[in-house]
């Protein structure tokens, strides 16, 4: 059985190692895989915004002149 090479275990917080790990992982993906991940995250964020009452961006309403 193969081990997942994309698991980071640290004994303490280390932002530099976390960033290096994340960049290594992203660079191992193909362009299509990164694009698919970006689309999935966009859908996830949109769903969260809708769930929290932020359906659309603020609209500018032009009022008629009197």
Secondary structure, DSSP 8 states (H G I E B T S, - for coil): ----S-----SS--HHHHHHHHHHHHHHS-HHHHHHHHHHHHHHHHHHHHHTT--S----------
